[in-house]
Structures are given as structure tokens and as C-alpha cells.
Amino acid sequence: MDPFEALYGKKFKSPLFWDDISETPDTGPNIIREMSDKVKLIQSRMKAAQDQQAKYANVRRRPLSSEQGDRLFLKISPFRGIVRFGKRGKLSPRFIGPYEILEKIGDLAYRLALPPLLSGIHDIFHVSMLRKYEPDSSYVLCPDEAEMDETLSYFERPV
């Protein structure tokens, strides 16, 4: 229904239908009470629709709580054909970094310490573009464990 009908309970009469006087207009406190009841009904239905949409939208959202000094990965552009960080193709990295947090801006944005190579990019990012960096010592290869020969190659051994 259109807003006029929702508010007044009857169809809007254009100048073409003004000669139809079969309905008598309501006056007094009844029309005010009916209008306020209809407004409350419309507001409650809009609130229910907003809650339903928020439930669907919040399924994939995750909170990112990081403090100054933590490190985060930065998501590279997800669109095909856009090359922002010099690599392209399906094997290009999805995230680059990790970069240190300089400042938390509100609840949903962070300022990162980007290297000089990325100086042309704005340094404030939304949490949807960031992923928490969790250091794992099992992925680090210590230089003293790798035995390199004169061609700078080494033999991999299972752990």
C-alpha cells in the first residue's frame, strides 16, 4: 500500500475523483488515534524486517579486536583484473603483510604502518580488509638449520 493509504486508511483521491462524496471524512480524536495506531504498526513491521535482515547480514561478520602494536594481514583487492600490488592470477596472494597497527580509529578501522613501497595507498583500513596475524614458530626456518652448498641450494628434510 502507499504511505497515504497506510496513514489514513483509505485510497488517495486525485482531482479526477473528488466528486465522489459517498464517504464521510472522520474528524476528531478518532482519526488521530487511528493514525497513531497505524504508525506504530508500520514502525513495528519495519523493525521486524530490519532485525531479519540484520540476522542474515551478521552471519558472516566476525569481530576483530586488536590493539596498538599488534600485527594484521591486509587483504588484496578481490576483483578480477585489478592489479594493485604487482601480482596477478589465481595463485597471487590473497593477503599481504603482516603490518603493525599504529592506531585504532573507532571500532571498525585501523591505521597500519605500511612500507614505503605502498606509500601511494591510504593507510586506514576497514576491519573487513584485515585478518589477524598469529605467529607460529613451526613455519619459521632458522638459518642455522639449513645447510646450503656452494650453489645456494639445500636439501629438505621432513620434520
GULUM-862507 format. One line per 8 residues: number of its first residue (from 1); for each residue x, y, z of C-alpha. Coordinates in steps of 0.05 Angstrom, whole numbers, plus 32768, in hexadecimal, padded with zeros to 4 digits. Example, Ala and Ser with C-alpha at 12.3 -4.5 7.8 and 13.67 -1.06 7.14 Angstrom:
2
1 = 80F6,7FA6,809C | 8111,7FEB,808F .
END
This chain:
159
1 = 8000,8000,8000 | 8016,8047,7FF6 | 8028,8073,8032 | 7FE8,809C,802D | 7FBD,805E,8032 | 7FE7,8043,806C | 7FE0,8084,8092 | 7F97,8096,8084 .
9 = 7F79,8051,8076 | 7F5C,8064,8032 | 7F74,806E,7FEC | 7F8E,80B1,7FD5 | 7F59,80D6,7FAD | 7F76,80FA,7F72 | 7F51,8137,7F55 | 7F2F,8108,7F24 .
17 = 7F08,80E7,7F5C | 7EF6,8122,7F89 | 7EAE,8120,7F75 | 7EA4,80DD,7F98 | 7E88,80F2,7FDC | 7E70,80AE,7FF2 | 7EA2,80AB,802B | 7E9C,80DC,8064 .
25 = 7EDF,80F1,8081 | 7EEE,80DF,80C9 | 7EFD,8119,80F6 | 7F11,8121,813E | 7F3A,80F5,816B | 7F28,80B4,8146 | 7F51,80C5,8109 | 7F8D,80D9,8135 .
33 = 7F89,8098,815C | 7F83,806F,811C | 7FBE,8093,80FD | 7FEB,8088,8139 | 7FD7,803E,813C | 7FE8,8036,80F2 | 802B,805A,80FA | 803C,802C,8135 .
41 = 8029,7FEF,810B | 8054,8006,80D1 | 808F,8014,80FF | 808A,7FD0,811F | 8088,7FAD,80DB | 80C4,7FD6,80C3 | 80EA,7FC3,8102 | 80DA,7F79,80F7 .
49 = 80F3,7F7E,80AF | 8133,7FA2,80C5 | 8140,7F6D,80FA | 8137,7F35,80C8 | 8167,7F56,8097 | 8199,7F63,80CE | 8197,7F1A,80E2 | 81A8,7F05,809A .
57 = 81DF,7F3A,8094 | 8200,7F29,80D6 | 8209,7EDF,80C6 | 824D,7EEA,80A5 | 8265,7F25,80CE | 829A,7F19,8101 | 82B5,7F48,8135 | 82FD,7F5F,812E .
65 = 831A,7F77,816F | 8362,7F8D,816A | 838B,7FBF,8190 | 83C2,7FEF,817C | 8402,7FC8,816D | 83DF,7F88,8155 | 83EA,7F71,810E | 83B6,7F66,80D8 .
73 = 83B3,7F4B,8091 | 8396,7F79,805C | 8366,7F5C,8028 | 8378,7F69,7FDF | 8341,7F7F,7FB0 | 830F,7F47,7FA3 | 82FB,7F5E,7F5D | 8315,7F3B,7F20 .
81 = 8343,7F62,7EF3 | 8356,7F96,7F27 | 83A0,7F94,7F36 | 83B1,7FC0,7F71 | 83EC,7F9D,7F90 | 8412,7F86,7F52 | 83F9,7F3E,7F4F | 83C1,7F20,7F28 .
89 = 83A2,7EDD,7F1B | 837F,7EA9,7F44 | 83BF,7E97,7F6B | 83CB,7EDF,7F81 | 83C8,7EE8,7FCD | 8385,7EFC,7FEB | 83A5,7F20,8026 | 83E6,7F47,802D .
97 = 840B,7F59,806B | 840B,7F55,80A7 | 840B,7F9F,80B7 | 840C,7FBF,80FC | 83D0,7FE6,8116 | 83E1,802F,8123 | 839D,8046,813B | 8357,802C,8145 .
105 = 8324,805B,8125 | 82DF,804D,8142 | 82C7,8005,8146 | 82CD,7FF3,80FD | 830C,8013,80E2 | 8357,800E,80ED | 8393,8037,80D6 | 83CC,8009,80C0 .
113 = 8416,8015,80B9 | 841F,8008,806F | 8464,8001,804E | 847D,8038,801F | 846C,800C,7FE3 | 8422,8015,7FF4 | 8427,8060,8003 | 83F3,806F,7FCD .
121 = 83BC,8049,7FF3 | 8394,8069,802B | 83AA,804B,806D | 8365,8045,808F | 833F,8004,8082 | 82FB,7FE7,8095 | 82FB,7FA7,80BE | 82DD,7F81,8083 .
129 = 8320,7F8B,805F | 834A,7F71,8099 | 835B,7F2D,80B7 | 837D,7F20,80F9 | 83C5,7F09,80F5 | 83D5,7ED0,8124 | 841F,7EC0,8126 | 842F,7E76,8122 .
137 = 8477,7E61,8130 | 846E,7E1F,8109 | 846D,7E46,80C7 | 84AF,7E6A,80D4 | 84ED,7E4C,80B5 | 852A,7E5E,80DE | 8568,7E6E,80B5 | 8595,7E41,80DF .
145 = 8569,7E04,80D1 | 856F,7E0B,8085 | 85AF,7DEF,8068 | 85BE,7E12,8027 | 85F1,7DFD,7FF4 | 861A,7E2A,7FC4 | 85DE,7E31,7F94 | 85B3,7E4C,7FCE .
153 = 8584,7E11,7FCC | 8572,7DE3,8006 | 8554,7D9F,8012 | 8510,7D9E,8033 | 8506,7D6D,806C | 84C3,7D59,808A | 84B5,7D72,80D0 .
END
